[in-house]
Amino acid sequence: MLKEKVHIAVPTAFFEDESLNVHGTIDHIKNLHHQGIKSVLVCGTTGEQHSLSLEEKTALLDGLVSEKELLNEMEVLFGVASIRQKEAELLADKISTTNISGVMLGYPPYIIPSQEEAVAYSRSIIQRSSKPAILYNNPKRTGFDLSTASIVKLSRLDSVIGIKEAGNKEKVTEMKQLINKQAFYFYIGGEIDAAAKIASGFNRLSSMAGNIAPVEFKNWFLKKLADEDLTDQENETIKGVTAEVNEGNPVVNIKRLLHEEGIDLGTCRSPIGSVHR
């Protein structure tokens, strides 16, 4: 079971020629860990996952697995998704032999599988990974919307512990009534509209802006969840960083802001970020 209520969705580091920088990615994770962060999502929510080949995903996974002390001290989630189910299955097979804490299962962009196909895709990958699994529904990005009925069906798998729902937040109210499971978590994707989503029943956070101010955003979310008051300074920090991250492309902004702090995650893969070079 995944205990942490907040994880940071970390960007993937690339060199200037757009090749994968495994060590740069891990160095950023170590920096977050040194600041007190206990959970990260790698190869997931920033969308760069879909630009990575299976070989690159495997290299990133191998790099993480070699960091035994880091994985013992953190919940490290790994994103699994592919336009080809067979490639996602191969990655899940490899994850199953590691001490990665869990997987976030994304859906392939563009091809728009049927609900039945998406459920079959999900079942196969989840079962092969043998890890706690978070479903990730992001219809704006993928063109595919996992239905409430499909989510409820998949929630019956023992290893499915939650969903990151980036579509209609009102679905969470319905899911809470239909999912008969003692522990099932609803993850917010990013900080936009977080207060309204918490009111709708979301209870965990997959944070983007936390790459920039990790402790501040973790504490902010936990206080919001507990309905505790925030100071004016806390509110000002959260509002300011959230605006900076989300004005345009969040991944481009996160890498730029980290670079200004001396943390080099390199470029994005073209066309993302190309106009800023």
C-alpha positions in Angstrom: 0.0 0.0 0.0 1.1 3.5 -0.8 1.1 5.6 2.4 2.2 9.1 1.1 -0.7 11.5 0.4 1.5 13.7 -1.9 4.0 12.7 -4.6 6.0 14.9 -6.9 5.6 14.2 -10.6 9.2 14.8 -11.7 10.2 15.8 -15.3 12.6 13.6 -17.2 16.0 15.1 -17.8 17.4 15.3 -21.3 20.7 16.5 -22.7 20.8 19.3 -25.3 20.6 16.8 -28.1 17.4 15.5 -26.5 18.9 12.2 -25.5 17.9 10.7 -22.1 19.8 11.9 -19.0 19.2 9.2 -16.4 21.6 10.7 -13.8 20.1 14.2 -14.2 16.7 12.8 -13.4 17.9 10.9 -10.4 19.9 13.8 -9.1 16.7 15.9 -9.0 14.9 13.1 -7.1 17.7 13.0 -4.6 17.4 16.7 -4.2 13.7 16.4 -3.4 14.4 13.6 -1.0 17.0 15.8 0.8 14.3 18.4 1.2 12.0 15.9 3.0 9.9 14.5 0.1 9.0 10.9 0.6 7.4 10.1 -2.8 7.9 10.8 -6.5 6.4 9.7 -9.8 8.9 9.0 -12.5 8.2 8.6 -16.2 4.6 9.7 -15.7 2.5 12.8 -15.5 4.6 15.3 -17.2 3.7 13.7 -20.6 7.4 13.1 -21.6 6.7 9.4 -21.0 5.2 9.1 -24.5 8.3 10.4 -26.1 10.5 7.7 -24.5 11.2 4.4 -26.2 10.9 1.2 -24.3 14.7 1.0 -24.2 14.8 4.5 -22.6 12.2 3.7 -20.1 14.1 0.5 -19.2 17.3 2.5 -18.8 15.5 5.0 -16.5 14.1 2.1 -14.4 17.5 0.4 -14.2 19.1 3.7 -13.0 16.5 4.0 -10.3 16.8 0.4 -9.2 20.6 0.8 -8.8 19.8 3.5 -6.2 19.0 1.0 -3.5 19.2 3.4 -0.5 17.0 5.9 -2.3 14.3 3.3 -3.1 14.4 2.0 0.5 13.7 5.5 1.8 11.1 6.8 -0.7 8.0 5.6 -2.4 9.0 5.7 -6.1 6.2 5.3 -8.5 6.8 4.5 -12.2 4.5 5.5 -15.0 3.5 2.7 -17.4 1.7 3.5 -20.7 2.3 2.8 -24.3 0.5 3.1 -27.6 1.5 -0.6 -27.9 0.2 -2.8 -25.1 3.0 -5.4 -25.6 5.6 -2.8 -24.8 3.8 -1.7 -21.7 3.6 -5.3 -20.7 7.3 -5.8 -21.1 8.0 -2.8 -18.9 5.5 -4.1 -16.3 7.2 -7.4 -16.3 10.5 -5.7 -15.5 9.0 -3.5 -12.8 7.6 -6.6 -11.1 11.1 -7.8 -10.3 12.2 -4.5 -8.6 11.4 -2.7 -5.4 9.7 0.1 -7.2 6.7 1.0 -4.9 3.9 1.2 -7.4 2.8 2.1 -10.9 0.7 4.8 -12.5 -1.1 3.3 -15.4 -1.7 5.7 -18.3 -3.7 5.2 -21.5 -2.3 5.5 -25.0 -2.9 8.8 -26.8 -4.7 9.2 -30.2 -5.8 5.6 -30.8 -8.9 5.9 -28.5 -9.5 2.2 -27.5 -13.0 1.1 -26.6 -13.8 0.8 -22.9 -13.5 -3.0 -23.2 -10.1 -2.7 -24.8 -9.0 -0.3 -22.1 -10.0 -2.6 -19.3 -8.2 -5.5 -21.0 -5.1 -3.4 -21.4 -5.3 -2.3 -17.8 -5.8 -5.8 -16.4 -2.9 -7.2 -18.2 -0.4 -4.5 -17.3 -1.5 -4.3 -13.7 -1.3 -8.0 -13.1 2.1 -8.2 -14.8 3.5 -5.4 -12.6 2.5 -7.1 -9.3 2.6 -3.6 -7.7 0.0 -1.2 -6.2 -1.5 0.6 -9.2 -3.0 4.0 -9.7 -5.2 4.5 -12.8 -4.5 7.7 -14.7 -7.4 9.2 -16.7 -6.5 12.3 -18.7 -8.9 12.7 -21.6 -7.7 16.1 -22.6 -4.2 14.8 -23.3 -5.0 11.3 -24.7 -8.4 11.8 -26.4 -9.7 8.8 -24.3 -11.9 9.0 -21.3 -12.0 6.0 -19.0 -15.6 5.6 -18.0 -16.9 5.4 -14.4 -18.1 1.9 -15.1 -14.6 0.9 -16.3 -13.0 2.5 -13.2 -15.4 0.7 -10.9 -14.7 -2.6 -12.6 -10.9 -2.2 -12.4 -11.2 -1.0 -8.7 -12.2 -4.6 -7.9 -8.6 -5.7 -8.6 -6.8 -6.0 -5.3 -3.8 -4.1 -6.5 -5.7 -1.0 -7.8 -5.5 1.5 -5.0 -6.7 4.7 -6.7 -7.1 6.9 -9.7 -5.6 10.2 -10.9 -8.6 11.8 -12.5 -7.8 14.7 -14.8 -11.2 14.7 -16.5 -14.5 15.6 -15.0 -14.0 16.1 -11.3 -17.7 15.4 -10.7 -17.0 11.7 -11.5 -15.3 11.3 -8.1 -18.6 11.8 -6.2 -20.2 9.0 -8.3 -17.2 6.8 -7.9 -17.2 7.2 -4.1 -20.7 5.8 -4.1 -20.0 2.9 -6.4 -16.5 1.7 -5.3 -16.8 -0.8 -2.5 -13.2 -0.7 -1.2 -11.9 0.3 2.2 -8.9 2.2 0.8 -9.3 3.8 -2.6 -7.6 7.1 -3.3 -8.4 10.0 -5.6 -5.4 11.9 -6.9 -5.5 15.5 -8.1 -3.2 16.1 -11.1 -1.4 19.4 -10.5 -2.5 22.3 -8.3 -5.1 24.0 -10.5 -8.5 24.1 -8.9 -7.3 22.0 -6.0 -9.6 23.4 -3.4 -12.7 22.6 -5.5 -11.4 19.1 -6.2 -10.8 18.4 -2.5 -14.4 19.5 -1.9 -15.5 17.0 -4.5 -13.7 14.2 -2.7 -10.1 14.1 -4.0 -7.8 13.2 -1.2 -4.3 12.8 -2.6 -2.0 15.0 -4.8 0.2 14.3 -7.8 2.1 17.6 -7.7 3.8 19.5 -10.5 4.6 22.8 -8.8 6.1 20.8 -5.9 9.2 20.4 -8.1 9.9 24.1 -7.4 8.8 24.4 -3.8 8.4 20.8 -2.6 8.0 21.3 1.2 5.7 24.3 0.7 3.3 22.4 -1.6 3.3 19.2 0.5 2.4 21.2 3.6 -0.1 23.3 1.8 -2.0 20.2 0.5 -2.0 18.4 3.8 -3.4 21.6 5.5 -6.1 22.0 2.8 -7.0 18.3 3.2 -7.3 18.8 7.0 -9.2 22.1 6.5 -6.6 24.0 8.4 -5.9 27.7 7.9 -2.8 28.8 5.9 -0.8 31.9 6.7 -0.8 34.8 4.2 2.8 34.0 3.3 1.9 30.4 2.6 -1.0 31.4 0.4 1.1 33.9 -1.4 3.9 31.4 -2.1 1.5 28.8 -3.4 -0.4 31.2 -5.6 2.8 32.7 -7.1 4.6 29.4 -7.9 1.4 27.8 -9.2 0.9 30.7 -11.6 4.6 30.6 -12.7 4.4 26.8 -13.4 1.1 26.9 -15.3 1.6 30.0 -17.4 2.1 28.1 -20.7 3.6 24.6 -20.7 4.2 23.4 -17.1 7.2 21.1 -18.0 9.0 23.9 -19.9 8.4 26.2 -17.0 9.5 23.7 -14.3 12.8 23.1 -16.1 13.4 26.8 -16.6 12.7 27.6 -12.9 14.8 24.7 -11.7 17.6 25.8 -14.0 17.5 29.3 -12.4 18.0 27.5 -9.1 21.1 25.6 -10.4 19.3 22.3 -11.1 19.8 21.3 -14.7 17.2 19.0 -16.2 18.2 20.1 -19.7 15.8 20.7 -22.5 12.4 19.3 -23.5 12.0 17.2 -26.7 11.0 19.2 -29.7 8.5 20.7 -30.5 7.9 21.3 -26.8 10.0 24.2 -25.6 11.7 24.7 -29.0 10.6 28.4 -29.3 12.4 29.2 -26.1 15.8 27.9 -27.3 
